[in-house]
Amino acid sequence: MRDFPRTYLDQLSICLTALIRQKKAARAYGSANFKRQISAQYHRVIHQLKPSLGKKDYNHAVQEARERLRNPDGYLDFWHLLHSPTYAQ
């Protein structure tokens, strides 16, 4: 994270976006077991992220993940982030 903080936060935001999307889909369409699995995964990731990031970075990543769900065309996708020349330094 120290070497490439923006890359880390971008990838973190994308992971949070995927988890939030799964959680919403499980809530709407999933079985009870699937809902529990996704909810447990979401809470486990959040529980690990809160202490490792500062409050400001954590809140920024969550806010960006929510914005990414509302406006997916306004953000780069994960594949592009991995192979972008600006992040491959």
The first five atom37 places (N, CA, C, CB, O) and aatype in JSON, in Angstrom:
{
  "aatype": [12, 1, 3, 13, 14, 1, 16, 18, 10, 3, 5, 10, 15, 9, 4, 10, 16, 0, 10, 9, 1, 5, 11, 11, 0, 0, 1, 0, 18, 7, 15, 0, 2, 13, 11, 1, 5, 9, 15, 0, 5, 18, 8, 1, 19, 9, 8, 5, 10, 11, 14, 15, 10, 7, 11, 11, 3, 18, 2, 8, 0, 19, 5, 6, 0, 1, 6, 1, 10, 1, 2, 14, 3, 7, 18, 10, 3, 13, 17, 8, 10, 10, 8, 15, 14, 16, 18, 0, 5],
  "atom_mask": [
    [1, 1, 1, 1, 1],
    [1, 1, 1, 1, 1],
    [1, 1, 1, 1, 1],
    [1, 1, 1, 1, 1],
    [1, 1, 1, 1, 1],
    [1, 1, 1, 1, 1],
    [1, 1, 1, 1, 1],
    [1, 1, 1, 1, 1],
    [1, 1, 1, 1, 1],
    [1, 1, 1, 1, 1],
    [1, 1, 1, 1, 1],
    [1, 1, 1, 1, 1],
    [1, 1, 1, 1, 1],
    [1, 1, 1, 1, 1],
    [1, 1, 1, 1, 1],
    [1, 1, 1, 1, 1],
    [1, 1, 1, 1, 1],
    [1, 1, 1, 1, 1],
    [1, 1, 1, 1, 1],
    [1, 1, 1, 1, 1],
    [1, 1, 1, 1, 1],
    [1, 1, 1, 1, 1],
    [1, 1, 1, 1, 1],
    [1, 1, 1, 1, 1],
    [1, 1, 1, 1, 1],
    [1, 1, 1, 1, 1],
    [1, 1, 1, 1, 1],
    [1, 1, 1, 1, 1],
    [1, 1, 1, 1, 1],
    [1, 1, 1, 0, 1],
    [1, 1, 1, 1, 1],
    [1, 1, 1, 1, 1],
    [1, 1, 1, 1, 1],
    [1, 1, 1, 1, 1],
    [1, 1, 1, 1, 1],
    [1, 1, 1, 1, 1],
    [1, 1, 1, 1, 1],
    [1, 1, 1, 1, 1],
    [1, 1, 1, 1, 1],
    [1, 1, 1, 1, 1],
    [1, 1, 1, 1, 1],
    [1, 1, 1, 1, 1],
    [1, 1, 1, 1, 1],
    [1, 1, 1, 1, 1],
    [1, 1, 1, 1, 1],
    [1, 1, 1, 1, 1],
    [1, 1, 1, 1, 1],
    [1, 1, 1, 1, 1],
    [1, 1, 1, 1, 1],
    [1, 1, 1, 1, 1],
    [1, 1, 1, 1, 1],
    [1, 1, 1, 1, 1],
    [1, 1, 1, 1, 1],
    [1, 1, 1, 0, 1],
    [1, 1, 1, 1, 1],
    [1, 1, 1, 1, 1],
    [1, 1, 1, 1, 1],
    [1, 1, 1, 1, 1],
    [1, 1, 1, 1, 1],
    [1, 1, 1, 1, 1],
    [1, 1, 1, 1, 1],
    [1, 1, 1, 1, 1],
    [1, 1, 1, 1, 1],
    [1, 1, 1, 1, 1],
    [1, 1, 1, 1, 1],
    [1, 1, 1, 1, 1],
    [1, 1, 1, 1, 1],
    [1, 1, 1, 1, 1],
    [1, 1, 1, 1, 1],
    [1, 1, 1, 1, 1],
    [1, 1, 1, 1, 1],
    [1, 1, 1, 1, 1],
    [1, 1, 1, 1, 1],
    [1, 1, 1, 0, 1],
    [1, 1, 1, 1, 1],
    [1, 1, 1, 1, 1],
    [1, 1, 1, 1, 1],
    [1, 1, 1, 1, 1],
    [1, 1, 1, 1, 1],
    [1, 1, 1, 1, 1],
    [1, 1, 1, 1, 1],
    [1, 1, 1, 1, 1],
    [1, 1, 1, 1, 1],
    [1, 1, 1, 1, 1],
    [1, 1, 1, 1, 1],
    [1, 1, 1, 1, 1],
    [1, 1, 1, 1, 1],
    [1, 1, 1, 1, 1],
    [1, 1, 1, 1, 1]
  ],
  "atom_positions": [
    [[0.82, -1.18, 0.0], [0.0, 0.0, 0.0], [0.87, 1.25, 0.0], [-0.94, 0.0, 1.2], [0.49, 2.27, -0.58]],
    [[2.02, 1.19, 0.64], [2.87, 2.38, 0.69], [3.4, 2.77, -0.67], [4.03, 2.15, 1.64], [3.52, 3.95, -0.98]],
    [[3.71, 1.77, -1.51], [4.3, 2.06, -2.81], [3.28, 2.64, -3.78], [4.9, 0.81, -3.39], [3.6, 3.59, -4.51]],
    [[2.09, 2.1, -3.81], [1.06, 2.54, -4.75], [-0.27, 2.71, -4.03], [0.92, 1.53, -5.92], [-1.17, 1.89, -4.22]],
    [[-0.42, 3.75, -3.22], [-1.65, 3.88, -2.42], [-2.91, 4.06, -3.26], [-1.52, 5.05, -1.48], [-3.96, 3.53, -2.9]],
    [[-2.83, 4.79, -4.38], [-4.03, 5.0, -5.19], [-4.48, 3.71, -5.85], [-3.78, 6.08, -6.26], [-5.68, 3.43, -5.95]],
    [[-3.53, 2.91, -6.32], [-3.87, 1.62, -6.92], [-4.55, 0.73, -5.89], [-2.61, 0.93, -7.48], [-5.55, 0.07, -6.19]],
    [[-4.01, 0.7, -4.69], [-4.59, -0.11, -3.62], [-6.01, 0.33, -3.32], [-3.73, -0.04, -2.36], [-6.91, -0.5, -3.2]],
    [[-6.22, 1.64, -3.19], [-7.56, 2.14, -2.88], [-8.53, 1.89, -4.02], [-7.51, 3.63, -2.57], [-9.71, 1.62, -3.78]],
    [[-8.07, 1.98, -5.28], [-8.93, 1.66, -6.42], [-9.36, 0.2, -6.39], [-8.21, 1.97, -7.74], [-10.54, -0.11, -6.57]],
    [[-8.42, -0.69, -6.15], [-8.74, -2.11, -6.11], [-9.63, -2.43, -4.91], [-7.46, -2.95, -6.05], [-10.54, -3.26, -5.01]],
    [[-9.38, -1.79, -3.8], [-10.22, -1.97, -2.62], [-11.65, -1.52, -2.91], [-9.65, -1.19, -1.43], [-12.61, -2.2, -2.53]],
    [[-11.79, -0.4, -3.57], [-13.11, 0.1, -3.91], [-13.84, -0.86, -4.83], [-13.0, 1.48, -4.56], [-15.05, -1.07, -4.69]],
    [[-13.13, -1.44, -5.78], [-13.74, -2.39, -6.7], [-14.18, -3.65, -5.95], [-12.77, -2.76, -7.84], [-15.26, -4.18, -6.21]],
    [[-13.36, -4.13, -5.04], [-13.74, -5.3, -4.23], [-14.97, -5.01, -3.38], [-12.57, -5.75, -3.34], [-15.87, -5.83, -3.28]],
    [[-14.99, -3.83, -2.77], [-16.16, -3.45, -1.98], [-17.4, -3.34, -2.86], [-15.91, -2.12, -1.25], [-18.5, -3.71, -2.45]],
    [[-17.22, -2.81, -4.07], [-18.34, -2.72, -5.0], [-18.91, -4.1, -5.29], [-17.91, -2.03, -6.31], [-20.13, -4.29, -5.27]],
    [[-18.03, -5.06, -5.56], [-18.48, -6.42, -5.84], [-19.2, -7.02, -4.63], [-17.3, -7.31, -6.23], [-20.23, -7.68, -4.79]],
    [[-18.67, -6.8, -3.44], [-19.32, -7.33, -2.24], [-20.69, -6.7, -2.01], [-18.44, -7.12, -1.03], [-21.65, -7.39, -1.66]],
    [[-20.77, -5.38, -2.19], [-22.06, -4.71, -1.99], [-23.07, -5.2, -3.02], [-21.89, -3.18, -2.09], [-24.24, -5.4, -2.7]],
    [[-22.62, -5.39, -4.26], [-23.51, -5.88, -5.31], [-24.01, -7.29, -4.99], [-22.8, -5.88, -6.68], [-25.19, -7.59, -5.14]],
    [[-23.09, -8.16, -4.53], [-23.48, -9.52, -4.15], [-24.46, -9.49, -2.99], [-22.25, -10.34, -3.77], [-25.43, -10.26, -2.96]],
    [[-24.21, -8.62, -2.03], [-25.09, -8.53, -0.87], [-26.5, -8.11, -1.28], [-24.52, -7.55, 0.16], [-27.48, -8.67, -0.79]],
    [[-26.59, -7.14, -2.18], [-27.9, -6.7, -2.66], [-28.6, -7.8, -3.45], [-27.76, -5.44, -3.52], [-29.8, -8.01, -3.28]],
    [[-27.86, -8.49, -4.3], [-28.44, -9.58, -5.09], [-28.9, -10.71, -4.19], [-27.44, -10.09, -6.13], [-29.97, -11.28, -4.41]],
    [[-28.1, -11.05, -3.19], [-28.48, -12.12, -2.27], [-29.73, -11.74, -1.49], [-27.34, -12.44, -1.31], [-30.6, -12.58, -1.26]],
    [[-29.8, -10.48, -1.1], [-30.98, -10.02, -0.36], [-32.23, -10.11, -1.23], [-30.77, -8.57, 0.12], [-33.31, -10.46, -0.74]],
    [[-32.09, -9.8, -2.5], [-33.26, -9.77, -3.38], [-33.64, -11.14, -3.92], [-32.99, -8.84, -4.54], [-34.83, -11.46, -3.99]],
    [[-32.66, -11.96, -4.29], [-32.97, -13.19, -5.03], [-32.45, -14.47, -4.4], [-32.43, -13.08, -6.39], [-32.84, -15.56, -4.83]],
    [[-31.59, -14.38, -3.41], [-30.91, -15.56, -2.92], [-31.68, -16.36, -1.89], [0.0, 0.0, 0.0], [-32.66, -15.89, -1.31]],
    [[-31.21, -17.57, -1.69], [-31.75, -18.41, -0.64], [-31.21, -17.92, 0.7], [-31.4, -19.92, -0.88], [-30.3, -17.09, 0.75]],
    [[-31.76, -18.43, 1.77], [-31.34, -18.01, 3.1], [-29.87, -18.36, 3.34], [-32.22, -18.68, 4.18], [-29.13, -17.58, 3.94]],
    [[-29.44, -19.53, 2.88], [-28.05, -19.94, 3.05], [-27.11, -19.02, 2.27], [-27.87, -21.4, 2.59], [-26.07, -18.62, 2.79]],
    [[-27.48, -18.68, 1.04], [-26.66, -17.78, 0.22], [-26.58, -16.4, 0.86], [-27.24, -17.68, -1.2], [-25.52, -15.78, 0.86]],
    [[-27.69, -15.93, 1.41], [-27.7, -14.63, 2.08], [-26.74, -14.62, 3.27], [-29.12, -14.28, 2.55], [-26.01, -13.66, 3.48]],
    [[-26.75, -15.71, 4.05], [-25.85, -15.8, 5.2], [-24.39, -15.83, 4.77], [-26.18, -17.04, 6.03], [-23.54, -15.18, 5.38]],
    [[-24.09, -16.58, 3.7], [-22.71, -16.67, 3.23], [-22.19, -15.32, 2.76], [-22.61, -17.69, 2.1], [-21.09, -14.91, 3.13]],
    [[-22.97, -14.62, 1.96], [-22.56, -13.31, 1.45], [-22.45, -12.31, 2.59], [-23.55, -12.81, 0.38], [-21.49, -11.53, 2.63]],
    [[-23.4, -12.32, 3.49], [-23.36, -11.4, 4.62], [-22.13, -11.65, 5.49], [-24.65, -11.52, 5.46], [-21.47, -10.71, 5.93]],
    [[-21.83, -12.92, 5.74], [-20.65, -13.26, 6.54], [-19.38, -12.81, 5.84], [-20.61, -14.77, 6.82], [-18.47, -12.28, 6.47]],
    [[-19.3, -13.03, 4.53], [-18.13, -12.61, 3.76], [-17.98, -11.09, 3.8], [-18.24, -13.09, 2.3], [-16.88, -10.58, 4.0]],
    [[-19.07, -10.38, 3.62], [-19.04, -8.92, 3.64], [-18.56, -8.4, 5.0], [-20.44, -8.35, 3.33], [-17.69, -7.53, 5.06]],
    [[-19.12, -8.93, 6.07], [-18.75, -8.46, 7.41], [-17.31, -8.85, 7.77], [-19.71, -9.03, 8.44], [-16.64, -8.11, 8.49]],
    [[-16.85, -9.99, 7.29], [-15.47, -10.4, 7.54], [-14.49, -9.44, 6.85], [-15.24, -11.85, 7.04], [-13.5, -9.03, 7.45]],
    [[-14.79, -9.08, 5.6], [-13.91, -8.15, 4.88], [-13.93, -6.78, 5.54], [-14.35, -8.03, 3.4], [-12.88, -6.16, 5.73]],
    [[-15.12, -6.3, 5.88], [-15.24, -4.99, 6.53], [-14.5, -4.99, 7.87], [-16.72, -4.61, 6.72], [-13.83, -4.02, 8.21]],
    [[-14.64, -6.07, 8.61], [-13.97, -6.18, 9.91], [-12.45, -6.14, 9.76], [-14.39, -7.47, 10.62], [-11.76, -5.6, 10.63]],
    [[-11.92, -6.7, 8.67], [-10.48, -6.68, 8.44], [-10.01, -5.33, 7.91], [-10.1, -7.78, 7.46], [-8.88, -4.91, 8.19]],
    [[-10.86, -4.65, 7.15], [-10.44, -3.39, 6.53], [-10.43, -2.22, 7.5], [-11.34, -3.07, 5.38], [-9.54, -1.37, 7.44]],
    [[-11.4, -2.16, 8.38], [-11.51, -1.0, 9.26], [-10.23, -0.74, 10.06], [-12.67, -1.19, 10.22], [-9.76, 0.4, 10.08]],
    [[-9.66, -1.74, 10.71], [-8.44, -1.44, 11.47], [-7.21, -1.2, 10.58], [-8.14, -2.58, 12.42], [-6.31, -0.46, 10.97]],
    [[-7.17, -1.82, 9.39], [-5.97, -1.7, 8.56], [-5.91, -0.36, 7.83], [-5.93, -2.83, 7.56], [-4.82, 0.12, 7.53]],
    [[-7.05, 0.23, 7.55], [-7.08, 1.54, 6.9], [-7.41, 2.61, 7.93], [-8.12, 1.57, 5.74], [-8.01, 2.32, 8.97]],
    [[-7.03, 3.8, 7.64], [-7.47, 4.9, 8.48], [-8.94, 5.15, 8.23], [0.0, 0.0, 0.0], [-9.49, 4.71, 7.22]],
    [[-9.58, 5.86, 9.13], [-11.01, 6.13, 8.99], [-11.31, 6.88, 7.7], [-11.52, 6.93, 10.2], [-12.29, 6.59, 7.02]],
    [[-10.47, 7.84, 7.37], [-10.67, 8.65, 6.16], [-10.59, 7.78, 4.9], [-9.64, 9.78, 6.1], [-11.45, 7.88, 4.03]],
    [[-9.55, 6.93, 4.8], [-9.39, 6.07, 3.62], [-10.5, 5.04, 3.53], [-8.04, 5.37, 3.66], [-11.0, 4.76, 2.45]],
    [[-10.89, 4.48, 4.67], [-11.97, 3.5, 4.67], [-13.28, 4.13, 4.2], [-12.15, 2.89, 6.08], [-13.97, 3.57, 3.34]],
    [[-13.62, 5.28, 4.75], [-14.86, 5.95, 4.35], [-14.83, 6.35, 2.88], [-15.11, 7.18, 5.21], [-15.85, 6.28, 2.19]],
    [[-13.66, 6.78, 2.4], [-13.53, 7.14, 0.98], [-13.75, 5.91, 0.09], [-12.14, 7.75, 0.71], [-14.43, 6.01, -0.93]],
    [[-13.17, 4.78, 0.47], [-13.32, 3.56, -0.33], [-14.78, 3.1, -0.36], [-12.43, 2.44, 0.22], [-15.28, 2.68, -1.4]],
    [[-15.46, 3.17, 0.77], [-16.87, 2.76, 0.82], [-17.73, 3.71, -0.01], [-17.37, 2.73, 2.29], [-18.61, 3.27, -0.74]],
    [[-17.47, 5.01, 0.12], [-18.24, 5.99, -0.65], [-18.01, 5.8, -2.15], [-17.86, 7.41, -0.23], [-18.95, 5.9, -2.93]],
    [[-16.77, 5.54, -2.54], [-16.48, 5.32, -3.95], [-17.13, 4.04, -4.45], [-14.97, 5.27, -4.18], [-17.6, 3.99, -5.59]],
    [[-17.18, 3.01, -3.62], [-17.83, 1.76, -4.01], [-19.33, 1.99, -4.24], [-17.62, 0.67, -2.94], [-19.9, 1.46, -5.19]],
    [[-19.95, 2.76, -3.37], [-21.37, 3.05, -3.55], [-21.61, 3.89, -4.8], [-21.93, 3.78, -2.32], [-22.59, 3.67, -5.52]],
    [[-20.73, 4.84, -5.05], [-20.85, 5.67, -6.25], [-20.62, 4.82, -7.51], [-19.85, 6.84, -6.21], [-21.27, 5.03, -8.53]],
    [[-19.7, 3.87, -7.42], [-19.42, 2.97, -8.54], [-20.67, 2.14, -8.88], [-18.23, 2.04, -8.21], [-20.91, 1.84, -10.05]],
    [[-21.44, 1.76, -7.87], [-22.67, 1.02, -8.13], [-23.73, 1.9, -8.79], [-23.22, 0.44, -6.83], [-24.47, 1.44, -9.66]],
    [[-23.79, 3.16, -8.38], [-24.77, 4.08, -8.97], [-24.39, 4.5, -10.38], [-24.92, 5.31, -8.1], [-25.26, 4.69, -11.22]],
    [[-23.09, 4.63, -10.65], [-22.62, 5.13, -11.93], [-21.45, 4.27, -12.42], [-22.21, 6.62, -11.82], [-20.31, 4.73, -12.39]],
    [[-21.71, 3.04, -12.88], [-20.6, 2.15, -13.25], [-19.82, 2.62, -14.48], [-21.14, 0.78, -13.51], [-18.64, 2.3, -14.61]],
    [[-20.46, 3.37, -15.36], [-19.75, 3.83, -16.56], [-18.74, 4.93, -16.26], [-20.74, 4.32, -17.59], [-17.86, 5.2, -17.07]],
    [[-18.85, 5.55, -15.12], [-17.95, 6.63, -14.76], [-16.63, 6.18, -14.17], [0.0, 0.0, 0.0], [-15.79, 7.01, -13.84]],
    [[-16.43, 4.88, -14.04], [-15.23, 4.35, -13.41], [-14.57, 3.31, -14.3], [-15.54, 3.75, -12.04], [-15.23, 2.68, -15.12]],
    [[-13.28, 3.15, -14.13], [-12.56, 2.1, -14.84], [-12.94, 0.75, -14.25], [-11.02, 2.32, -14.76], [-13.23, 0.63, -13.06]],
    [[-12.93, -0.26, -15.1], [-13.21, -1.59, -14.56], [-11.92, -2.2, -14.01], [-13.82, -2.51, -15.64], [-10.83, -1.67, -14.24]],
    [[-12.04, -3.29, -13.31], [-10.91, -3.9, -12.62], [-9.84, -4.35, -13.6], [-11.37, -5.07, -11.79], [-8.65, -4.18, -13.33]],
    [[-10.24, -4.93, -14.73], [-9.28, -5.41, -15.73], [-8.44, -4.24, -16.24], [-10.01, -6.11, -16.9], [-7.22, -4.37, -16.38]],
    [[-9.07, -3.13, -16.51], [-8.35, -1.95, -16.99], [-7.39, -1.43, -15.93], [-9.34, -0.85, -17.4], [-6.28, -1.0, -16.26]],
    [[-7.79, -1.46, -14.68], [-6.89, -1.03, -13.61], [-5.64, -1.9, -13.52], [-7.62, -1.04, -12.27], [-4.54, -1.4, -13.3]],
    [[-5.82, -3.19, -13.69], [-4.68, -4.09, -13.58], [-3.68, -3.88, -14.7], [-5.15, -5.53, -13.59], [-2.47, -4.04, -14.5]],
    [[-4.16, -3.52, -15.89], [-3.29, -3.43, -17.05], [-3.05, -2.01, -17.53], [-3.87, -4.23, -18.17], [-2.46, -1.81, -18.59]],
    [[-3.47, -1.04, -16.77], [-3.27, 0.35, -17.15], [-1.8, 0.73, -16.97], [-4.17, 1.28, -16.3], [-1.19, 0.39, -15.96]],
    [[-1.21, 1.42, -17.96], [0.2, 1.79, -17.83], [0.47, 2.74, -16.66], [0.68, 2.43, -19.12], [1.59, 2.77, -16.14]],
    [[-0.51, 3.52, -16.25], [-0.28, 4.44, -15.14], [-0.18, 3.7, -13.81], [-1.4, 5.47, -15.07], [0.43, 4.21, -12.87]],
    [[-0.77, 2.51, -13.71], [-0.71, 1.74, -12.46], [0.33, 0.64, -12.5], [-2.07, 1.15, -12.16], [0.6, 0.0, -11.48]],
    [[0.92, 0.4, -13.66], [1.87, -0.71, -13.8], [3.31, -0.29, -13.53], [1.76, -1.3, -15.18], [4.23, -1.03, -13.87]],
    [[3.52, 0.85, -12.94], [4.88, 1.35, -12.7], [5.61, 0.51, -11.69], [4.84, 2.78, -12.22], [6.76, 0.79, -11.37]]
  ]
}
